[in-house]
């Protein structure tokens, strides 16, 4: 199979349509892409243009606040799980240089009496921006619903029941992360906006960034630039799903490179949603993904234990 030069585009409406042929074709398209590339562009994803625009407006308003005001929302002891994480604090695994970014975390808002509510920190309210939290949490729920539908298709591709992931992701530990890459003011030594990495979670849903910079590495080691069309979101496989499927689905290395020098004065904004399961989900390799040609590659671990390992590697604890 030839190496990829671009990521495929799929239409989530085909899965939702009620037409069994379209649904089956969608499952095959998504599964093939995730086995080969690990990334797709998704249209008809369920987020309105208005919600996306409102979210970006609120995010830009937050990052434009003075640093002293933003740092009020950087809460000690939370390992960055909620609220603000200041510039340069996070770095990629196996790197020492902090990435050239600052970001915010919205987390799960449990409303149904689930005891897991006691496990999660509260979301942090930004007093200066009365609409920031409302719009952020609305986008969180929309992306969570879109991710749930994509996981239904993934389950079918793997030969599992369509609802395999439902209970495992209900009130899961997902994170919506608005990111600001500020203008670059001096020659970076080794740091980039986001060094090459793989995501930790099951799948990541990315609302289109405000500027180019995202690149995905193919099997030949080439870096392929990825820019979503205005009506698309980018959705990629994370390490938890790769581990669960014994490497059948690919968590592909990606990065955000620094712009050309003439664009150093421009900020870049990006808003990924990292879909995580509940902490007690087992990431033990699925039996359907193990055979004599593909022996089990990973030891058993829960999603919570795996997440804690990775957070330490990122320098957040």
C-alpha positions as CSV (number, residue, x, y, z in Angstrom):
1,X,0.0,0.0,0.0
2,X,1.5,3.4,-1.0
3,X,2.4,5.9,1.7
4,X,0.0,8.8,2.2
5,X,0.5,12.4,0.9
6,X,-2.8,13.8,2.4
7,X,-5.4,12.7,4.9
8,X,-8.8,11.4,3.6
9,X,-12.1,13.3,4.1
10,X,-15.2,11.6,5.4
11,X,-18.8,12.7,5.9
12,X,-20.3,11.9,9.3
13,X,-23.8,12.3,7.9
14,X,-23.3,9.0,6.0
15,X,-23.0,7.3,9.4
16,X,-26.0,9.0,10.9
17,X,-28.2,8.8,7.7
18,X,-30.1,5.6,8.5
19,X,-29.0,4.2,5.1
20,X,-27.2,0.9,5.9
21,X,-25.1,1.0,2.7
22,X,-23.8,4.5,3.5
23,X,-23.2,3.6,7.1
24,X,-21.2,0.5,6.1
25,X,-19.2,2.5,3.6
26,X,-18.4,5.1,6.3
27,X,-17.2,2.5,8.7
28,X,-14.9,1.0,6.1
29,X,-13.5,4.5,5.1
30,X,-12.8,5.4,8.7
31,X,-11.3,2.1,9.6
32,X,-9.1,1.9,6.6
33,X,-7.8,5.5,7.2
34,X,-7.1,4.8,10.9
35,X,-5.3,1.5,10.1
36,X,-3.1,3.3,7.5
37,X,-2.8,6.9,8.5
38,X,-4.5,7.6,11.9
39,X,-6.0,10.9,10.7
40,X,-9.2,11.9,8.9
41,X,-10.9,15.2,8.1
42,X,-14.6,15.0,9.0
43,X,-17.4,17.2,7.6
44,X,-21.0,17.4,8.9
45,X,-19.6,16.9,12.4
46,X,-22.4,18.7,14.3
47,X,-20.7,21.9,15.4
48,X,-22.4,25.0,14.0
49,X,-20.3,27.8,12.5
50,X,-21.7,30.2,15.1
51,X,-20.5,28.0,18.0
52,X,-17.1,27.6,16.5
53,X,-16.8,31.4,15.9
54,X,-18.1,32.3,19.3
55,X,-15.6,29.8,20.9
56,X,-12.7,31.3,19.0
57,X,-13.8,34.8,20.0
58,X,-13.9,33.9,23.7
59,X,-10.6,32.0,23.5
60,X,-8.9,35.0,21.9
61,X,-10.4,37.3,24.5
62,X,-9.0,35.1,27.3
63,X,-5.5,34.9,26.0
64,X,-5.5,38.7,25.4
65,X,-5.9,39.3,29.1
66,X,-2.8,40.5,31.0
67,X,-0.5,37.7,32.1
68,X,-1.1,38.6,35.8
69,X,-4.9,38.0,35.3
70,X,-4.4,34.8,33.4
71,X,-2.0,33.4,36.1
72,X,-4.8,33.8,38.7
73,X,-6.4,30.8,36.9
74,X,-3.2,28.6,37.1
75,X,-4.1,26.4,40.0
76,X,-1.3,24.7,42.0
77,X,-1.7,21.0,42.6
78,X,-4.0,20.2,39.6
79,X,-1.2,19.2,37.2
80,X,-2.9,21.5,34.7
81,X,-6.1,19.4,34.6
82,X,-8.3,22.6,34.8
83,X,-7.8,26.2,34.1
84,X,-4.7,28.0,32.7
85,X,-1.2,26.5,31.9
86,X,1.3,29.2,31.3
87,X,3.7,29.6,28.3
88,X,6.4,27.0,27.9
89,X,5.4,24.8,30.8
90,X,4.5,21.6,28.8
91,X,7.1,19.8,26.7
92,X,6.8,16.7,24.5
93,X,7.9,13.3,25.7
94,X,11.7,12.9,25.7
95,X,12.3,16.6,25.2
96,X,13.4,19.2,27.7
97,X,12.5,22.4,25.8
98,X,9.0,23.8,26.7
99,X,6.7,24.2,23.7
100,X,6.0,27.7,22.5
101,X,2.4,27.8,23.8
102,X,0.0,28.6,26.6
103,X,-3.4,26.9,27.0
104,X,-6.6,26.4,29.0
105,X,-8.4,23.2,30.1
106,X,-12.1,22.6,30.3
107,X,-12.9,19.2,31.8
108,X,-15.9,17.0,32.3
109,X,-19.0,18.6,33.9
110,X,-20.9,15.8,35.5
111,X,-24.7,16.6,35.8
112,X,-26.4,13.2,36.3
113,X,-25.4,12.2,39.9
114,X,-22.6,9.9,38.7
115,X,-20.2,9.2,41.7
116,X,-17.3,9.9,39.4
117,X,-18.1,13.6,39.9
118,X,-16.1,13.5,43.2
119,X,-13.0,12.4,41.2
120,X,-12.8,15.4,38.9
121,X,-11.7,18.9,39.8
122,X,-14.2,21.7,39.2
123,X,-13.9,23.8,36.0
124,X,-12.5,27.2,36.7
125,X,-14.7,30.2,36.0
126,X,-13.1,33.2,34.3
127,X,-14.6,36.2,36.1
128,X,-13.5,38.7,33.4
129,X,-15.4,36.9,30.6
130,X,-19.0,36.0,31.6
131,X,-19.6,33.9,28.4
132,X,-16.2,32.1,28.3
133,X,-17.2,29.0,30.4
134,X,-20.7,28.7,29.0
135,X,-19.5,28.6,25.4
136,X,-16.5,26.4,26.2
137,X,-18.7,23.8,27.9
138,X,-21.2,23.9,25.1
139,X,-18.5,23.1,22.6
140,X,-17.2,20.4,24.9
141,X,-20.5,18.6,24.9
142,X,-20.9,18.9,21.1
143,X,-17.4,17.4,20.5
144,X,-18.0,14.7,23.0
145,X,-21.2,13.7,21.1
146,X,-19.3,13.7,17.8
147,X,-16.6,11.6,19.3
148,X,-19.1,9.1,20.6
149,X,-20.5,8.6,17.1
150,X,-17.0,8.1,15.7
151,X,-16.2,5.5,18.4
152,X,-19.4,3.7,17.4
153,X,-18.1,3.4,13.9
154,X,-14.6,2.3,15.1
155,X,-16.3,-0.4,17.3
156,X,-18.1,-1.8,14.2
157,X,-14.9,-1.7,12.2
158,X,-13.2,-3.8,14.9
159,X,-16.0,-6.3,14.9
160,X,-17.3,-5.2,18.3
161,X,-20.9,-4.2,19.3
162,X,-21.7,-0.7,18.2
163,X,-22.1,0.4,21.8
164,X,-18.8,-1.1,23.0
165,X,-17.3,2.3,24.1
166,X,-20.5,3.8,25.4
167,X,-20.2,3.0,29.2
168,X,-16.5,3.4,29.0
169,X,-16.6,7.0,27.9
170,X,-19.8,8.1,29.8
171,X,-18.6,11.0,31.9
172,X,-15.1,10.2,30.8
173,X,-12.0,12.3,31.7
174,X,-12.0,14.3,28.4
175,X,-10.3,17.7,28.0
176,X,-11.1,20.6,25.7
177,X,-7.8,22.5,25.3
178,X,-7.9,26.0,23.7
179,X,-4.2,26.7,22.8
180,X,-2.5,30.1,22.0
181,X,0.9,30.1,20.2
182,X,2.0,33.7,20.8
183,X,4.0,35.7,18.3
184,X,7.7,34.6,18.2
185,X,9.8,37.5,19.3
186,X,13.3,36.0,19.1
187,X,15.1,33.2,17.4
188,X,14.0,30.0,19.2
189,X,17.0,27.8,20.2
190,X,15.4,24.4,19.8
191,X,11.8,25.0,20.8
192,X,8.9,24.7,18.4
193,X,5.2,25.5,18.8
194,X,4.5,21.9,19.6
195,X,7.3,19.3,19.2
196,X,6.6,15.9,17.5
197,X,4.3,13.8,19.7
198,X,1.5,11.3,19.7
199,X,-1.7,12.1,21.7
200,X,-2.4,10.1,24.9
201,X,-6.2,9.6,24.6
202,X,-8.6,7.5,22.5
203,X,-9.3,10.0,19.7
204,X,-8.6,13.8,19.3
205,X,-11.1,16.1,17.6
206,X,-9.5,19.3,16.4
207,X,-11.5,22.4,15.4
208,X,-9.6,24.1,12.5
209,X,-6.6,26.2,13.6
210,X,-6.3,29.9,12.8
211,X,-3.1,29.4,10.9
212,X,-1.1,26.6,9.2
213,X,1.6,24.7,11.1
214,X,0.1,21.2,11.8
215,X,2.2,18.4,10.2
216,X,1.7,14.6,10.2
217,X,4.6,12.2,9.7
218,X,4.0,9.4,7.1
219,X,5.7,6.0,7.2
220,X,8.5,7.2,4.9
221,X,9.3,9.9,7.6
222,X,8.0,12.7,5.4
223,X,6.1,15.5,7.2
224,X,2.8,16.2,5.5
225,X,1.0,19.5,6.1
226,X,-2.6,19.3,7.3
227,X,-5.1,22.1,7.0
228,X,-8.8,21.5,7.5
229,X,-11.3,23.2,5.2
230,X,-13.6,25.6,7.1
231,X,-16.4,23.0,7.3
232,X,-14.2,20.2,8.6
233,X,-12.6,19.0,11.9
234,X,-9.5,16.8,12.0
235,X,-9.9,13.6,14.1
236,X,-6.9,11.4,14.9
237,X,-6.2,8.2,16.8
238,X,-4.5,8.5,20.2
239,X,-2.1,6.2,22.0
240,X,-4.9,4.6,24.2
241,X,-6.8,3.4,21.1
242,X,-3.6,2.2,19.4
243,X,-2.7,0.3,22.6
244,X,-6.2,-1.2,22.9
245,X,-6.2,-2.4,19.3
246,X,-2.6,-3.8,19.6
247,X,-1.3,-1.3,16.9
248,X,-4.1,-2.1,14.4
249,X,-5.2,1.5,14.5
250,X,-2.3,4.1,14.2
251,X,-1.5,6.9,16.6
252,X,0.5,8.9,14.1
253,X,3.3,11.3,15.1
254,X,2.5,15.0,14.5
255,X,3.8,18.4,15.4
256,X,3.1,22.2,15.0
257,X,6.1,23.9,13.3
258,X,7.1,27.5,13.7
259,X,6.0,29.7,10.8
260,X,8.2,31.4,8.3
261,X,10.1,34.3,9.8
262,X,7.9,36.9,8.1
263,X,4.9,35.4,10.0
264,X,6.5,35.4,13.4
265,X,4.4,38.4,14.5
266,X,1.2,36.4,14.1
267,X,-0.5,34.4,16.9
268,X,-1.9,31.0,16.2
269,X,-4.9,29.5,17.9
270,X,-6.0,25.9,18.0
271,X,-8.7,24.0,19.9
272,X,-8.3,20.2,20.3
273,X,-10.8,18.0,22.2
274,X,-9.0,15.0,23.8
275,X,-11.6,12.3,24.2
276,X,-10.6,10.1,27.2
277,X,-12.5,7.2,28.8
278,X,-13.2,6.7,32.5
279,X,-10.1,6.0,34.5
280,X,-11.1,2.4,35.2
281,X,-11.3,1.4,31.5
282,X,-9.0,-1.5,30.7
283,X,-6.5,-0.8,27.9
284,X,-5.7,-4.5,27.7
285,X,-5.3,-5.4,24.0
286,X,-8.5,-6.6,22.4
287,X,-8.6,-10.3,21.7
288,X,-9.9,-9.5,18.2
289,X,-6.7,-7.7,17.5
290,X,-4.3,-10.5,18.6
291,X,-3.3,-13.5,16.5
292,X,-0.2,-15.5,15.6
293,X,1.0,-12.9,13.2
294,X,0.3,-10.0,15.6
295,X,1.1,-11.2,19.1
296,X,0.1,-9.0,22.0
297,X,2.4,-5.9,22.2
298,X,1.5,-4.3,25.5
299,X,1.0,-5.2,29.1
300,X,-2.4,-4.6,30.7
301,X,-3.0,-1.2,32.3
302,X,-6.0,1.0,33.1
303,X,-6.6,4.3,31.3
304,X,-6.2,6.2,34.5
305,X,-2.8,4.7,35.3
306,X,-1.6,5.2,31.7
307,X,-2.7,8.8,31.8
308,X,-0.8,9.5,35.0
309,X,2.4,8.0,33.5
310,X,2.1,10.2,30.5
311,X,1.3,13.4,32.4
312,X,4.6,13.0,34.3
313,X,6.5,12.5,31.0
314,X,5.0,15.9,29.8
315,X,6.4,17.7,32.8
316,X,3.0,18.7,34.2
317,X,3.6,16.9,37.5
